Amino acid sequence: MSRKALNAGAISLGSLVLSQGIRFAGNIFLAKLLAPSAFGVVAIVNMTIVGVNLFSDLGLRQLIIQRKDHLTAEYLNGIWTIQVIRGVGIFGIVLICSLLLFLLQSFGYLTSSA
């Protein structure tokens, strides 16, 4: 295996570990700060956000890394535009779902147990 691949793998692993560590510390802080029911809501929201991001990942970051020798301004602008469209689409889908849940709760089809 080449030295570049090992360095890239180490950097990727290190950033993942650091990201998870920061997320864990934030969760501990929120657990102390929030009431248990509110912390449960935060956990559900975070799980939903991570799930939507994982489900809608297009692999554009990996594409940029693999084609770093062939990058042009037009290419990067196109990828940026795709990411913006993806973000707006995710926002729209999540907004519609949240409005649907709100309406279901308003009409009594969903109740909170708290």
All heavy atoms as an XYZ file, in Angstrom:
859
protein
N       0.849     -1.176      0.000
C       0.000      0.000      0.000
C       0.893      1.237      0.000
O       1.920      1.278      0.671
C      -0.900     -0.007      1.229
C      -2.219      0.653      0.978
S      -3.342      0.709      2.392
C      -3.690     -0.983      2.701
N       0.486      2.231     -0.732
C       1.335      3.410     -0.848
C       1.248      4.282      0.407
O       0.304      4.217      1.190
C       0.933      4.220     -2.077
O      -0.288      4.881     -1.844
N       2.267      5.074      0.557
C       2.363      5.973      1.708
C       1.221      7.003      1.699
O       0.684      7.351      2.751
C       3.722      6.669      1.666
C       3.986      7.592      2.799
C       4.836      6.901      3.817
N       5.236      7.847      4.832
C       5.090      7.607      6.104
N       4.605      6.452      6.495
N       5.449      8.480      6.990
N       0.844      7.465      0.485
C      -0.236      8.448      0.376
C      -1.561      7.864      0.863
O      -2.332      8.534      1.542
C      -0.394      8.898     -1.073
C       0.602      9.908     -1.535
C       0.317     10.226     -2.991
C       0.475     11.684     -3.250
N       0.181     12.021     -4.649
N      -1.818      6.616      0.510
C      -3.067      5.973      0.926
C      -3.104      5.806      2.438
O      -4.153      5.996      3.066
C      -3.227      4.635      0.229
N      -1.986      5.421      3.026
C      -1.937      5.271      4.482
C      -2.148      6.609      5.189
O      -2.868      6.683      6.189
C      -0.610      4.646      4.904
C      -0.443      3.165      4.566
C       0.973      2.703      4.909
C      -1.465      2.332      5.282
N      -1.513      7.664      4.671
C      -1.701      8.992      5.267
C      -3.150      9.453      5.140
O      -3.723      9.999      6.090
C      -0.771     10.005      4.600
C       0.659      9.847      5.060
O       0.926      9.252      6.090
N       1.584     10.361      4.268
N      -3.743      9.242      3.966
C      -5.134      9.642      3.766
C      -6.059      8.857      4.691
O      -6.995      9.415      5.270
C      -5.534      9.436      2.312
N      -5.805      7.567      4.850
C      -6.615      6.750      5.753
C      -6.478      7.196      7.199
O      -7.463      7.242      7.937
N      -5.252      7.532      7.594
C      -5.027      7.995      8.965
C      -5.722      9.324      9.214
O      -6.334      9.531     10.270
C      -3.532      8.118      9.239
N      -5.674     10.222      8.255
C      -6.345     11.520      8.406
C      -7.862     11.326      8.464
O      -8.548     11.934      9.294
C      -5.946     12.465      7.255
C      -4.493     12.895      7.423
C      -6.857     13.687      7.208
C      -3.940     13.655      6.252
N      -8.378     10.473      7.604
C      -9.823     10.206      7.601
C     -10.271      9.585      8.922
O     -11.277      9.984      9.508
C     -10.168      9.288      6.437
O     -11.527      9.007      6.415
N      -9.521      8.612      9.404
C      -9.849      7.971     10.677
C      -9.738      8.958     11.830
O     -10.601      8.992     12.717
C      -8.942      6.766     10.909
C      -9.189      5.977     12.187
C     -10.564      5.332     12.138
C      -8.116      4.932     12.378
N      -8.693      9.778     11.819
C      -8.525     10.769     12.870
C      -9.651     11.787     12.901
O     -10.154     12.150     13.971
N     -10.078     12.239     11.721
C     -11.183     13.211     11.689
C     -12.482     12.572     12.152
O     -13.292     13.219     12.817
C     -11.329     13.803     10.293
O     -11.773     12.829      9.385
N     -12.687     11.298     11.822
C     -13.893     10.612     12.282
C     -13.895     10.456     13.800
O     -14.908     10.719     14.466
C     -14.001      9.250     11.615
C     -15.193      8.390     12.023
C     -16.490      9.036     11.565
C     -15.076      6.997     11.463
N     -12.765     10.053     14.363
C     -12.661      9.890     15.818
C     -12.854     11.236     16.520
O     -13.575     11.329     17.522
C     -11.301      9.245     16.193
C     -11.036      9.334     17.680
C     -11.259      7.796     15.730
N     -12.237     12.290     15.992
C     -12.389     13.616     16.590
C     -13.836     14.093     16.516
O     -14.382     14.617     17.487
C     -11.460     14.611     15.894
C     -11.459     16.026     16.457
C     -10.923     16.022     17.890
C     -10.625     16.932     15.577
N     -14.472     13.877     15.373
C     -15.869     14.273     15.207
C     -16.772     13.528     16.187
O     -17.650     14.130     16.817
C     -16.308     13.997     13.772
O     -17.684     14.165     13.625
N     -16.577     12.234     16.323
C     -17.385     11.450     17.258
C     -17.118     11.868     18.698
O     -18.042     11.881     19.527
C     -17.111      9.951     17.073
C     -17.583      9.407     15.745
C     -19.077      9.477     15.585
O     -19.838      9.402     16.531
N     -19.513      9.629     14.346
N     -15.882     12.197     19.019
C     -15.551     12.663     20.368
C     -16.237     13.976     20.705
O     -16.777     14.147     21.803
N     -16.240     14.894     19.743
C     -16.915     16.174     19.958
C     -18.417     15.959     20.105
O     -19.069     16.553     20.966
C     -16.595     17.148     18.807
C     -15.128     17.572     18.878
C     -17.514     18.361     18.847
C     -14.652     18.350     17.677
N     -18.978     15.082     19.282
C     -20.416     14.783     19.377
C     -20.737     14.151     20.736
O     -21.749     14.479     21.358
C     -20.825     13.847     18.240
C     -22.311     13.574     18.240
C     -22.721     12.727     17.069
N     -22.490     13.478     15.852
C     -22.250     12.917     14.682
N     -22.191     11.626     14.569
N     -22.076     13.671     13.619
N     -19.896     13.242     21.202
C     -20.115     12.592     22.495
C     -20.062     13.606     23.628
O     -20.912     13.598     24.527
C     -19.071     11.491     22.701
C     -19.226     10.738     23.978
C     -20.317      9.910     24.187
C     -18.283     10.860     24.982
C     -20.462      9.221     25.376
C     -18.423     10.180     26.173
C     -19.517      9.346     26.374
N     -19.072     14.509     23.579
C     -18.967     15.538     24.618
C     -20.188     16.455     24.595
O     -20.703     16.837     25.651
C     -17.691     16.350     24.423
N     -20.660     16.794     23.413
C     -21.860     17.620     23.302
C     -23.084     16.923     23.864
O     -23.929     17.550     24.518
N     -23.188     15.615     23.628
C     -24.318     14.858     24.183
C     -24.266     14.797     25.701
O     -25.301     14.875     26.368
C     -24.344     13.448     23.599
C     -24.957     13.414     22.224
O     -25.719     14.291     21.857
N     -24.610     12.403     21.462
N     -23.088     14.634     26.266
C     -22.957     14.635     27.732
C     -23.375     15.993     28.289
O     -24.096     16.075     29.292
C     -21.517     14.269     28.146
C     -21.260     12.800     27.830
C     -21.281     14.564     29.617
C     -19.832     12.365     28.072
N     -22.931     17.063     27.628
C     -23.297     18.412     28.062
C     -24.814     18.609     27.993
O     -25.431     19.131     28.921
C     -22.571     19.449     27.205
C     -22.921     20.864     27.537
C     -22.476     21.448     28.708
C     -23.712     21.614     26.683
C     -22.797     22.758     29.028
C     -24.044     22.911     26.983
C     -23.587     23.488     28.158
N     -25.434     18.176     26.882
C     -26.881     18.324     26.749
C     -27.641     17.463     27.751
O     -28.701     17.862     28.243
C     -27.319     17.967     25.328
C     -27.071     19.020     24.267
C     -27.449     18.482     22.902
C     -27.842     20.285     24.572
N     -27.111     16.287     28.065
C     -27.778     15.418     29.036
C     -27.816     16.079     30.408
O     -28.791     15.922     31.151
C     -27.062     14.073     29.107
N     -26.765     16.800     30.757
C     -26.756     17.503     32.046
C     -27.633     18.748     32.011
O     -28.231     19.128     33.007
C     -25.321     17.920     32.406
C     -24.400     16.781     32.677
C     -24.710     16.176     34.008
C     -23.698     15.091     34.321
N     -23.986     14.423     35.559
N     -27.726     19.381     30.841
C     -28.417     20.656     30.718
C     -29.924     20.498     30.562
O     -30.701     21.272     31.134
C     -27.844     21.422     29.522
C     -28.300     22.844     29.299
C     -27.825     23.725     30.447
C     -27.753     23.357     27.981
N     -30.363     19.495     29.811
C     -31.770     19.355     29.462
C     -32.487     18.357     30.363
O     -31.878     17.483     30.954
C     -31.906     18.883     28.007
C     -31.356     19.811     26.930
C     -31.453     19.136     25.577
C     -32.107     21.124     26.925
N     -33.791     18.489     30.403
C     -34.624     17.493     31.081
C     -34.601     16.206     30.257
O     -34.351     16.240     29.054
C     -36.054     18.018     31.208
N     -34.849     15.059     30.882
C     -34.782     13.793     30.139
C     -35.693     13.737     28.915
O     -35.301     13.214     27.878
C     -35.192     12.753     31.180
C     -34.820     13.352     32.484
C     -35.043     14.826     32.315
N     -36.885     14.291     29.010
C     -37.787     14.248     27.849
C     -37.264     15.130     26.714
O     -37.343     14.764     25.543
C     -39.190     14.677     28.249
O     -39.172     16.010     28.714
N     -36.719     16.295     27.052
C     -36.160     17.178     26.032
C     -34.907     16.564     25.413
O     -34.672     16.693     24.213
C     -35.842     18.545     26.621
N     -34.117     15.888     26.227
C     -32.926     15.235     25.691
C     -33.325     14.115     24.735
O     -32.660     13.883     23.723
C     -32.060     14.678     26.818
C     -30.797     14.034     26.330
C     -29.766     14.805     25.822
C     -30.646     12.668     26.368
C     -28.611     14.229     25.365
C     -29.483     12.075     25.912
C     -28.464     12.857     25.414
N     -34.426     13.426     25.032
C     -34.923     12.396     24.120
C     -35.336     12.977     22.780
O     -35.075     12.395     21.725
N     -35.965     14.145     22.807
C     -36.351     14.810     21.566
C     -35.110     15.197     20.774
O     -35.049     15.010     19.549
C     -37.239     16.043     21.855
C     -37.454     16.870     20.602
C     -38.559     15.616     22.443
N     -34.104     15.728     21.446
C     -32.849     16.092     20.776
C     -32.197     14.856     20.158
O     -31.690     14.905     19.033
C     -31.888     16.800     21.760
C     -30.507     16.966     21.167
C     -32.449     18.149     22.166
N     -32.222     13.751     20.870
C     -31.635     12.517     20.343
C     -32.374     12.044     19.098
O     -31.754     11.609     18.113
C     -31.651     11.432     21.413
N     -33.690     12.125     19.098
C     -34.476     11.721     17.930
C     -34.192     12.648     16.751
O     -34.032     12.191     15.612
C     -35.979     11.694     18.268
C     -36.270     10.546     19.235
C     -36.826     11.562     17.011
C     -37.661     10.565     19.795
N     -34.093     13.942     17.001
C     -33.803     14.893     15.929
C     -32.414     14.632     15.352
O     -32.236     14.612     14.122
C     -33.936     16.342     16.442
C     -33.358     17.331     15.451
C     -35.381     16.664     16.742
N     -31.418     14.420     16.214
C     -30.065     14.130     15.731
C     -30.026     12.835     14.927
O     -29.356     12.761     13.891
C     -29.077     14.059     16.892
C     -28.673     15.424     17.382
O     -28.734     16.400     16.654
N     -28.269     15.488     18.635
N     -30.723     11.825     15.386
C     -30.765     10.559     14.663
C     -31.403     10.750     13.288
O     -30.924     10.208     12.288
C     -31.542      9.519     15.463
C     -31.625      8.175     14.781
S     -32.722      7.026     15.601
C     -34.296      7.783     15.316
N     -32.450     11.544     13.224
C     -33.113     11.812     11.952
C     -32.194     12.572     11.000
O     -32.104     12.240      9.813
C     -34.412     12.606     12.187
O     -35.229     11.889     13.103
C     -35.155     12.847     10.902
N     -31.499     13.570     11.509
C     -30.586     14.353     10.671
C     -29.467     13.481     10.123
O     -29.144     13.530      8.927
C     -30.016     15.547     11.467
C     -31.113     16.576     11.715
C     -28.848     16.192     10.733
C     -30.718     17.674     12.672
N     -28.862     12.670     10.964
C     -27.778     11.785     10.518
C     -28.310     10.772      9.500
O     -27.663     10.510      8.471
C     -27.120     11.082     11.719
C     -26.184      9.985     11.260
C     -26.367     12.089     12.560
N     -29.491     10.218      9.756
C     -30.068      9.255      8.813
C     -30.351      9.869      7.457
O     -30.062      9.267      6.417
N     -30.908     11.076      7.440
C     -31.198     11.751      6.168
C     -29.896     12.062      5.428
O     -29.798     11.886      4.207
C     -32.034     13.026      6.407
C     -32.094     13.897      5.173
C     -33.431     12.662      6.854
N     -28.880     12.519      6.149
C     -27.590     12.801      5.511
C     -26.952     11.551      4.932
O     -26.409     11.575      3.833
C     -26.634     13.485      6.488
C     -26.940     14.948      6.641
O     -27.431     15.596      5.728
N     -26.651     15.472      7.810
N     -27.006     10.457      5.672
C     -26.425      9.214      5.164
C     -27.208      8.682      3.968
O     -26.625      8.192      2.996
C     -26.381      8.155      6.274
C     -25.369      8.380      7.375
C     -25.537      7.334      8.467
C     -23.961      8.332      6.825
N     -28.511      8.786      4.020
C     -29.352      8.275      2.940
C     -29.189      9.091      1.665
O     -29.269      8.559      0.564
C     -30.816      8.259      3.380
C     -31.741      7.657      2.366
C     -31.708      6.302      2.114
C     -32.620      8.450      1.661
C     -32.550      5.734      1.179
C     -33.471      7.901      0.723
C     -33.433      6.530      0.479
N     -28.954     10.387      1.804
C     -28.906     11.262      0.634
C     -27.481     11.618      0.203
O     -27.305     12.485     -0.651
C     -29.681     12.539      0.927
O     -29.022     13.287      1.928
N     -26.482     10.956      0.760
C     -25.097     11.244      0.389
C     -24.871     10.848     -1.063
O     -25.163      9.721     -1.471
C     -24.139     10.495      1.306
C     -22.687     10.853      1.034
O     -22.437     11.940      0.472
O     -21.814     10.060      1.394
N     -24.348     11.771     -1.848
C     -24.122     11.527     -3.267
C     -22.678     11.136     -3.578
O     -22.367     10.807     -4.714
C     -24.482     12.782     -4.068
C     -25.919     13.274     -3.919
C     -26.109     14.590     -4.642
C     -26.883     12.230     -4.434
N     -21.787     11.212     -2.600
C     -20.391     10.851     -2.818
C     -19.592     11.920     -3.532
O     -18.547     11.625     -4.136
N     -20.042     13.155     -3.468
C     -19.354     14.225     -4.190
C     -18.008     14.571     -3.557
O     -17.067     14.930     -4.260
C     -20.248     15.455     -4.273
C     -21.544     15.250     -5.074
C     -22.398     16.497     -5.014
C     -21.239     14.864     -6.500
N     -17.901     14.456     -2.250
C     -16.626     14.728     -1.591
C     -15.562     13.722     -2.050
O     -14.437     14.093     -2.354
C     -16.802     14.676     -0.075
C     -15.536     14.985      0.687
C     -15.783     15.036      2.172
N     -16.745     16.107      2.449
C     -17.543     16.117      3.488
N     -17.510     15.156      4.366
N     -18.391     17.111      3.680
N     -15.958     12.464     -2.141
C     -15.031     11.437     -2.601
C     -14.680     11.657     -4.075
O     -13.542     11.400     -4.494
C     -15.632     10.039     -2.405
C     -15.798      9.644     -0.960
C     -17.076     10.178     -0.329
O     -17.848     10.904     -0.936
N     -17.284      9.837      0.933
N     -15.624     12.132     -4.847
C     -15.378     12.414     -6.252
C     -14.338     13.514     -6.411
O     -13.442     13.417     -7.259
C     -16.690     12.819     -6.940
C     -16.628     13.081     -8.424
C     -16.327     11.788     -9.166
C     -17.931     13.669     -8.901
N     -14.427     14.537     -5.593
C     -13.443     15.630     -5.651
C     -12.063     15.111     -5.267
O     -11.055     15.453     -5.893
C     -13.872     16.795     -4.743
C     -15.097     17.488     -5.331
C     -12.749     17.794     -4.566
C     -15.705     18.525     -4.422
N     -11.999     14.273     -4.244
C     -10.703     13.739     -3.810
C     -10.089     12.869     -4.898
O      -8.896     12.960     -5.181
C     -10.872     12.952     -2.492
C     -11.221     13.902     -1.354
C      -9.617     12.162     -2.164
C     -11.643     13.217     -0.085
N     -10.889     12.044     -5.559
C     -10.364     11.157     -6.588
C      -9.945     11.907     -7.847
O      -9.022     11.488     -8.536
C     -11.392     10.089     -6.952
C     -11.561      9.049     -5.889
C     -12.560      7.983     -6.297
O     -13.241      8.092     -7.300
N     -12.643      6.929     -5.493
N     -10.609     12.996     -8.179
C     -10.320     13.721     -9.416
C      -9.582     15.022     -9.137
O      -9.773     16.005     -9.864
C     -11.609     13.997    -10.174
C     -12.292     12.748    -10.684
C     -13.505     13.096    -11.492
N     -13.226     14.118    -12.473
C     -13.118     13.896    -13.783
N     -13.242     12.686    -14.243
N     -12.891     14.897    -14.619
N      -8.744     15.063     -8.146
C      -8.104     16.326     -7.769
C      -7.203     16.871     -8.860
O      -6.944     18.062     -8.909
C      -7.343     16.171     -6.455
C      -6.114     15.317     -6.537
C      -5.413     15.277     -5.205
C      -4.224     14.340     -5.310
N      -3.510     14.254     -4.076
N      -6.711     16.035     -9.768
C      -5.857     16.510    -10.850
C      -6.652     17.147    -11.985
O      -6.108     17.892    -12.784
C      -5.031     15.350    -11.416
C      -4.105     14.747    -10.374
O      -3.726     15.478     -9.440
O      -3.777     13.553    -10.500
N      -7.938     16.856    -12.081
C      -8.758     17.316    -13.192
C      -9.791     18.350    -12.759
O     -10.802     18.537    -13.433
C      -9.475     16.131    -13.843
C      -8.550     15.076    -14.357
N      -7.851     14.233    -13.533
C      -8.205     14.747    -15.625
C      -7.121     13.409    -14.258
N      -7.314     13.697    -15.535
N      -9.591     18.991    -11.644
C     -10.575     19.943    -11.141
C     -10.481     21.271    -11.876
O      -9.402     21.816    -12.068
C     -10.383     20.177     -9.641
C     -10.648     18.979     -8.732
C     -10.399     19.364     -7.290
C     -12.053     18.476     -8.912
N     -11.632     21.770    -12.283
C     -11.726     23.103    -12.877
C     -12.760     23.887    -12.089
O     -13.517     23.322    -11.294
C     -12.165     23.018    -14.356
O     -13.468     22.448    -14.427
C     -11.185     22.191    -15.175
N     -12.797     25.179    -12.335
C     -13.772     26.017    -11.637
C     -15.194     25.607    -12.019
O     -16.083     25.576    -11.168
C     -13.527     27.483    -11.967
N     -15.424     25.274    -13.282
C     -16.761     24.857    -13.707
C     -17.178     23.563    -13.024
O     -18.325     23.403    -12.624
C     -16.793     24.657    -15.225
C     -16.694     25.932    -16.017
C     -16.640     25.652    -17.509
O     -16.367     24.504    -17.901
O     -16.873     26.606    -18.271
N     -16.239     22.641    -12.902
C     -16.513     21.352    -12.259
C     -16.889     21.555    -10.799
O     -17.887     21.010    -10.320
C     -15.267     20.476    -12.395
C     -15.439     19.045    -12.002
C     -16.094     18.155    -12.829
C     -14.922     18.577    -10.801
C     -16.240     16.829    -12.482
C     -15.070     17.257    -10.439
C     -15.721     16.392    -11.286
O     -15.871     15.082    -10.933
N     -16.101     22.349    -10.094
C     -16.386     22.610     -8.680
C     -17.682     23.394     -8.503
O     -18.443     23.146     -7.565
C     -15.219     23.347     -8.033
C     -13.945     22.532     -7.874
C     -12.817     23.401     -7.342
C     -14.165     21.345     -6.973
N     -17.959     24.340     -9.399
C     -19.221     25.084     -9.324
C     -20.411     24.166     -9.556
O     -21.452     24.315     -8.912
C     -19.230     26.230    -10.334
C     -18.337     27.370     -9.924
O     -18.010     27.535     -8.749
N     -17.922     28.163    -10.896
N     -20.260     23.210    -10.450
C     -21.334     22.243    -10.681
C     -21.588     21.375     -9.462
O     -22.743     21.130     -9.084
N     -20.521     20.919     -8.829
C     -20.661     20.102     -7.620
C     -21.282     20.922     -6.497
O     -22.144     20.439     -5.762
C     -19.301     19.500     -7.221
C     -18.911     18.432     -8.234
C     -19.338     18.935     -5.814
C     -17.559     17.822     -8.010
N     -20.866     22.178     -6.380
C     -21.437     23.050     -5.355
C     -22.933     23.234     -5.591
O     -23.736     23.188     -4.652
C     -20.715     24.398     -5.366
C     -21.225     25.350     -4.338
C     -20.892     25.394     -3.014
C     -22.189     26.388     -4.546
N     -21.591     26.408     -2.398
C     -22.383     27.030     -3.314
C     -22.895     26.839     -5.651
C     -23.248     28.091     -3.151
C     -23.766     27.908     -5.489
C     -23.933     28.513     -4.251
N     -23.320     23.435     -6.854
C     -24.733     23.611     -7.184
C     -25.533     22.353     -6.838
O     -26.643     22.442     -6.292
C     -24.888     23.947     -8.683
O     -24.111     25.112     -8.969
C     -26.336     24.194     -9.037
N     -24.981     21.196     -7.138
C     -25.660     19.944     -6.799
C     -25.842     19.829     -5.289
O     -26.911     19.422     -4.810
C     -24.874     18.741     -7.360
C     -24.961     18.733     -8.888
C     -25.399     17.426     -6.793
C     -24.027     17.738     -9.544
N     -24.828     20.200     -4.521
C     -24.924     20.136     -3.062
C     -25.987     21.110     -2.533
O     -26.707     20.793     -1.589
C     -23.570     20.443     -2.417
C     -22.576     19.309     -2.516
C     -22.959     18.150     -1.636
O     -23.773     17.312     -2.012
N     -22.366     18.084     -0.460
N     -26.071     22.300     -3.138
C     -27.092     23.269     -2.709
C     -28.485     22.723     -3.010
O     -29.393     22.799     -2.169
C     -26.864     24.641     -3.388
C     -28.053     25.558     -3.181
C     -25.600     25.289     -2.857
N     -28.667     22.162     -4.211
C     -29.961     21.578     -4.566
C     -30.305     20.435     -3.616
O     -31.453     20.297     -3.172
C     -29.952     21.120     -6.036
C     -29.873     22.340     -6.956
C     -31.171     20.271     -6.357
C     -29.609     22.001     -8.404
N     -29.319     19.607     -3.272
C     -29.525     18.510     -2.323
C     -29.966     19.055     -0.968
O     -30.909     18.548     -0.350
C     -28.234     17.704     -2.172
C     -28.291     16.660     -1.089
C     -26.914     15.992     -0.939
N     -26.880     15.167      0.228
C     -26.245     15.474      1.360
N     -25.579     16.607      1.449
N     -26.275     14.675      2.386
N     -29.306     20.109     -0.493
C     -29.660     20.697      0.790
C     -31.060     21.272      0.803
O     -31.816     21.088      1.763
N     -31.434     21.970     -0.254
C     -32.782     22.539     -0.344
C     -33.814     21.417     -0.416
O     -34.879     21.494      0.202
C     -32.886     23.494     -1.554
C     -34.325     23.897     -1.813
C     -32.020     24.720     -1.340
N     -33.497     20.356     -1.159
C     -34.418     19.217     -1.236
C     -34.609     18.543      0.105
O     -35.746     18.211      0.488
N     -33.517     18.330      0.837
C     -33.610     17.724      2.170
C     -34.432     18.629      3.090
O     -35.288     18.156      3.841
C     -32.208     17.471      2.752
C     -31.530     16.339      2.001
C     -32.279     17.158      4.243
C     -30.082     16.164      2.378
N     -34.183     19.929      3.029
C     -34.944     20.871      3.849
C     -36.433     20.765      3.546
O     -37.264     20.712      4.456
C     -34.450     22.301      3.612
C     -35.296     23.343      4.276
C     -35.220     23.548      5.637
C     -36.183     24.108      3.530
C     -36.006     24.505      6.261
C     -36.973     25.063      4.132
C     -36.888     25.267      5.503
N     -36.768     20.732      2.271
C     -38.174     20.644      1.885
C     -38.830     19.364      2.366
O     -39.949     19.386      2.892
N     -38.138     18.241      2.202
C     -38.697     16.956      2.633
C     -38.890     16.920      4.143
O     -39.948     16.505      4.635
C     -37.800     15.802      2.154
C     -37.899     15.671      0.632
C     -38.182     14.489      2.828
C     -36.870     14.746      0.035
N     -37.900     17.373      4.891
C     -38.000     17.369      6.350
C     -39.075     18.352      6.816
O     -39.827     18.061      7.757
C     -36.625     17.680      6.987
C     -36.738     17.906      8.472
C     -35.652     16.557      6.697
N     -39.195     19.488      6.146
C     -40.235     20.458      6.508
C     -41.620     19.876      6.274
O     -42.509     20.004      7.133
C     -40.056     21.749      5.706
C     -41.029     22.879      6.011
C     -40.825     23.371      7.439
C     -40.837     24.004      5.029
N     -41.825     19.221      5.152
C     -43.127     18.604      4.870
C     -43.437     17.515      5.892
O     -44.565     17.419      6.397
C     -43.154     18.057      3.424
C     -43.190     19.220      2.429
C     -44.350     17.139      3.207
C     -42.964     18.812      0.997
N     -42.438     16.699      6.221
C     -42.659     15.643      7.223
C     -42.999     16.230      8.587
O     -43.886     15.719      9.281
C     -41.435     14.739      7.320
S     -41.180     13.705      5.879
N     -42.298     17.292      8.969
C     -42.586     17.888     10.278
C     -43.967     18.531     10.298
O     -44.679     18.448     11.303
C     -41.512     18.904     10.652
O     -41.517     19.986      9.745
N     -44.361     19.165      9.202
C     -45.710     19.730      9.147
C     -46.770     18.634      9.200
O     -47.805     18.785      9.853
C     -45.881     20.571      7.881
C     -45.148     21.900      7.865
C     -45.257     22.553      6.489
C     -45.660     22.820      8.945
N     -46.519     17.526      8.531
C     -47.448     16.391      8.575
C     -47.575     15.852     10.000
O     -48.683     15.597     10.477
C     -46.985     15.296      7.627
C     -47.839     14.048      7.568
C     -49.225     14.371      7.040
C     -47.175     12.989      6.719
N     -46.453     15.701     10.693
C     -46.502     15.232     12.080
C     -47.234     16.221     12.973
O     -47.996     15.834     13.864
C     -45.094     14.975     12.607
C     -44.391     13.749     12.038
C     -42.939     13.711     12.488
C     -45.105     12.482     12.445
N     -47.015     17.517     12.741
C     -47.714     18.542     13.519
C     -49.221     18.452     13.304
O     -50.010     18.526     14.254
C     -47.198     19.930     13.145
C     -47.964     21.039     13.790
C     -47.795     21.322     15.138
C     -48.868     21.794     13.060
C     -48.509     22.345     15.742
C     -49.585     22.814     13.649
C     -49.400     23.087     14.990
N     -49.630     18.301     12.049
C     -51.063     18.197     11.760
C     -51.662     16.927     12.356
O     -52.782     16.954     12.878
C     -51.302     18.249     10.251
C     -51.047     19.597      9.594
C     -51.160     19.486      8.087
C     -51.991     20.656     10.142
N     -50.936     15.822     12.284
C     -51.434     14.587     12.881
C     -51.608     14.731     14.384
O     -52.587     14.245     14.960
C     -50.493     13.422     12.562
C     -50.533     12.901     11.128
C     -49.427     11.883     10.914
C     -51.888     12.306     10.806
N     -50.664     15.427     15.024
C     -50.798     15.639     16.469
C     -51.929     16.623     16.770
O     -52.663     16.451     17.740
C     -49.490     16.142     17.056
C     -49.535     16.240     18.564
C     -48.228     16.688     19.154
O     -47.367     17.210     18.450
N     -48.076     16.484     20.447
N     -52.097     17.633     15.937
C     -53.161     18.616     16.154
C     -54.549     17.988     16.070
O     -55.459     18.383     16.793
C     -53.059     19.746     15.130
O     -51.872     20.459     15.301
N     -54.721     17.020     15.175
C     -56.014     16.376     15.009
C     -56.190     15.176     15.927
O     -57.200     14.485     15.858
C     -56.234     15.968     13.562
C     -56.397     17.135     12.635
C     -55.557     17.301     11.552
C     -57.384     18.078     12.852
C     -55.700     18.372     10.697
C     -57.551     19.156     11.991
C     -56.702     19.305     10.919
N     -55.219     14.922     16.789
C     -55.366     13.877     17.797
C     -54.951     12.483     17.358
O     -55.197     11.521     18.077
N     -54.349     12.347     16.185
C     -53.910     11.026     15.750
C     -52.606     10.596     16.418
O     -52.334      9.408     16.541
C     -53.731     11.000     14.227
C     -55.046     11.143     13.489
C     -55.321     12.290     12.756
C     -56.007     10.145     13.550
C     -56.511     12.427     12.083
C     -57.212     10.280     12.883
C     -57.453     11.431     12.164
O     -58.635     11.571     11.497
N     -51.816     11.556     16.851
C     -50.593     11.286     17.607
C     -50.716     11.966     18.949
O     -51.133     13.126     19.038
C     -49.365     11.829     16.876
C     -49.002     11.213     15.541
C     -47.821     11.947     14.942
C     -48.676      9.759     15.706
N     -50.353     11.270     19.997
C     -50.376     11.863     21.325
C     -49.024     11.688     21.969
O     -48.294     10.746     21.696
C     -51.459     11.214     22.211
O     -51.173      9.818     22.321
C     -52.836     11.411     21.618
N     -48.697     12.604     22.836
C     -47.447     12.473     23.584
C     -47.735     11.766     24.887
O     -48.771     11.955     25.515
C     -46.818     13.835     23.836
O     -47.671     14.599     24.652
N     -46.804     10.936     25.311
C     -47.012     10.173     26.540
C     -46.473     10.904     27.758
O     -46.599     10.431     28.861
C     -46.338      8.802     26.413
O     -44.963      8.963     26.199
N     -45.848     12.052     27.549
C     -45.264     12.798     28.678
C     -46.283     13.654     29.362
O     -47.269     14.053     28.881
C     -44.095     13.641     28.212
